[in-house]
Amino acid sequence: MQALIKQIRTYLNMNQTEFARHLNVGYITINRWENGHSLPNKLAQSKIYEICKANNVPVYELTLERIRNIADGMSLTDGRILLYHGSKSGINGKIEPKSRPQCDFGSGFYMGTEVSQALTLICDYEKSKLYLTSVDLTGLQVVEIPADIDWAMLVAYHRGKMEKIAGTPFYEKYRNITLNKDLVIGSIANDRMFYVIDNFFIGNITDSALVNSLAALQLGKQYVAISQKGCSAIKIEKEIEISWLERLFIKDVAEENRAKGVSIANDICKNYRRDGLFFDELLDRAKKGGTQ
């Protein structure tokens, strides 16, 4: 964290004495922080947060830059893909496919191409950890899902939204997509997409609105190991600490992105209010033996 403190002070164009005065601490305290001999406590970090907010210091961007610089410096063996994993309490023991069953692609070990998504998922948890991981796809049964209506319906299946049509060909189609697979690759329902897809599930927008929103948003990908064989192909490359101060800014950005999602969904509803089918209509059609 010492590098971030110095970056903030430099951005504010303050020397250590001036910065210390703003935080009501001694000059030697700032010096110790920047030399890594001690860390600011939560109260001090909260004060730094307020100063940064008041002066538009881009702490979130500095955090992403720090992490990406670490990632760029990684040297991987041939064939391995570098990904990000956020854990609410840290990884203990071997990697296993044991997340909540009702995640996007079911119970598994989730990794993503976008560090911002991993940070958003863990910023509310003090014991959380960010990991740089890698995976070798050689020899794995892999399925990749494009960002379209099939992706949305697969997410619906794994989130338990399709149980009322269990046993129908429509239901079996999505059950079988990931059956006996080791790893699933698909778009991340990121902060902006959460609102849109949830609105689809509760019947506020149609499938046409959803598909058009998917096309409009730049979604990162998630790699999900859903078997033990898939998990065994994963390697933890590095654990990265995220400070309390950085978490505060990550939370702010997450809220901003959710607000953007609301705006996008509202615009889409206006443009496609009469096009396509609602989620319940798709399920009703499937129950009666129709097709999507």
Secondary structure, 3 states (H helix, E strand, C coil): CHHHHHHHHHHCCCCHHHHHHHHCCCHHHHHHHHCCCCCCCHHHHHHHHHHHHHCCCCHHHHHHHHHHHHHHCCCCCCCEEEEEEEECCCCCCCCCCCCCCCCCCCCCEEEECCHHHHHHHHCCCCCCEEEEEEEECCCCCEEEECCCHHHHHHHHHHCCCCHHHCCCHHHHHHHHHCCCCCEEEEECCCHHHHHHHHHHHCCCCCHHHHHHHHHHCCCCEEEEECCHHHHHCEEEEEEECCCHHHHHHHHHHHHHHHHHHHHHHHHHHHHCCCCCCCHHHHHHHHHCCCCC
